[in-house]
Amino acid sequence: METKAAITFWNGEPFEITEIKIDEPKAGEVLIRLVGTGIFHTDILAQNQAYPVPLPAVLGHEGGGVVEKVGLGITHIEPGDDVDLDTILFERNLNGFLMGEGVPQIYISLS
């Protein structure tokens, strides 16, 4: 799936709207169509590396959306469910954009 994301590539640089590709949800993962979110002061701290996160990064936390697809083993939510999100912190790896370590993995479509 292709979508757009606001990505910060370098310390202190502005966000760039960039096309990204995300995979279908794997076991234990959920694909959510993000309806609303915001950039908060903690995201700006991360953008400027006062709160160190691996760059490039898609920042933002606290939002709402609709479940589009669920991976194997997800039984407590299903496509069409409205969801609230918190602590959305992504880091880039070779397979795409994944949530930071220690939190449930959620792929997010920004379309």
C-alpha positions as CSV (number, residue, x, y, z in Angstrom):
1,M,0.0,0.0,0.0
2,E,1.3,3.5,-0.8
3,T,0.4,6.6,1.2
4,K,1.8,9.9,2.3
5,A,3.5,10.8,5.5
6,A,5.1,13.9,7.1
7,I,8.7,12.8,7.6
8,T,11.5,14.5,9.4
9,F,14.8,13.4,7.7
10,W,17.4,15.5,9.6
11,N,17.9,17.1,12.9
12,G,15.8,20.3,13.1
13,E,14.7,20.2,9.4
14,P,11.1,20.8,8.4
15,F,8.7,17.9,7.9
16,E,8.4,16.8,4.2
17,I,5.3,15.2,2.8
18,T,6.6,12.0,1.2
19,E,5.2,9.0,-0.5
20,I,5.9,5.8,1.5
21,K,5.0,2.2,1.0
22,I,3.7,0.1,3.9
23,D,3.1,-3.7,4.0
24,E,-0.1,-5.5,4.8
25,P,-0.4,-6.1,8.6
26,K,1.5,-9.1,9.8
27,A,0.6,-11.3,12.8
28,G,-0.2,-9.1,15.8
29,E,-0.4,-5.9,13.7
30,V,-3.3,-3.6,12.7
31,L,-3.7,-1.2,9.7
32,I,-5.6,2.0,10.7
33,R,-6.8,4.7,8.4
34,L,-5.8,7.8,10.4
35,V,-8.6,10.4,10.5
36,G,-7.0,12.9,12.8
37,T,-3.8,13.5,14.7
38,G,-1.6,16.4,15.7
39,I,2.0,17.4,16.1
40,F,2.7,18.2,19.8
41,H,5.7,19.8,21.6
42,T,7.2,16.4,22.3
43,D,7.2,15.7,18.5
44,I,9.0,19.0,17.9
45,L,11.5,18.0,20.6
46,A,12.1,14.7,18.8
47,Q,12.4,16.5,15.4
48,N,15.1,18.7,16.9
49,Q,16.7,15.6,18.7
50,A,16.2,17.0,22.2
51,Y,14.4,13.7,22.6
52,P,16.6,11.4,20.5
53,V,14.7,9.2,18.0
54,P,16.2,7.5,15.0
55,L,15.8,9.6,11.8
56,P,14.2,9.7,9.4
57,A,11.0,9.5,11.4
58,V,7.2,9.9,11.1
59,L,6.3,11.7,14.3
60,G,2.9,12.3,15.9
61,H,0.9,10.9,18.7
62,E,-2.6,10.9,19.9
63,G,-5.1,10.4,17.1
64,G,-8.2,8.7,15.9
65,G,-8.9,6.4,13.1
66,V,-10.7,3.4,11.7
67,V,-9.4,-0.1,11.6
68,E,-8.9,-1.1,8.0
69,K,-7.3,-4.6,8.3
70,V,-6.0,-6.8,11.1
71,G,-3.2,-9.3,11.1
72,L,-3.4,-12.9,12.3
73,G,-4.1,-13.2,16.0
74,I,-5.9,-9.9,16.5
75,T,-9.2,-10.7,18.0
76,H,-10.2,-7.7,20.1
77,I,-10.8,-5.3,17.2
78,E,-12.0,-5.7,13.6
79,P,-12.2,-3.7,10.4
80,G,-14.6,-0.8,10.8
81,D,-13.9,-0.2,14.5
82,D,-13.2,3.3,15.5
83,V,-10.0,3.6,17.6
84,D,-8.1,6.2,19.6
85,L,-4.3,6.1,19.4
86,D,-1.6,7.2,21.7
87,T,2.2,7.1,21.5
88,I,2.7,6.8,17.8
89,L,6.4,6.9,17.3
90,F,7.9,5.3,14.2
91,E,11.3,4.4,13.2
92,R,12.4,3.4,9.7
93,N,13.9,0.1,9.0
94,L,14.5,-1.9,5.8
95,N,10.9,-3.2,5.7
96,G,9.2,0.2,6.0
97,F,7.9,2.2,9.0
98,L,7.4,0.4,12.2
99,M,6.5,1.6,15.7
100,G,9.1,2.1,18.2
101,E,10.3,-0.7,20.4
102,G,8.1,-1.6,23.4
103,V,4.8,-0.5,22.1
104,P,2.2,-2.4,20.0
105,Q,3.0,-2.3,16.3
106,I,0.6,-0.3,14.2
107,Y,0.8,0.6,10.5
108,I,-1.0,3.8,9.7
109,S,-2.4,4.9,6.4
110,L,-2.6,8.6,6.1
111,S,-4.9,8.6,3.1
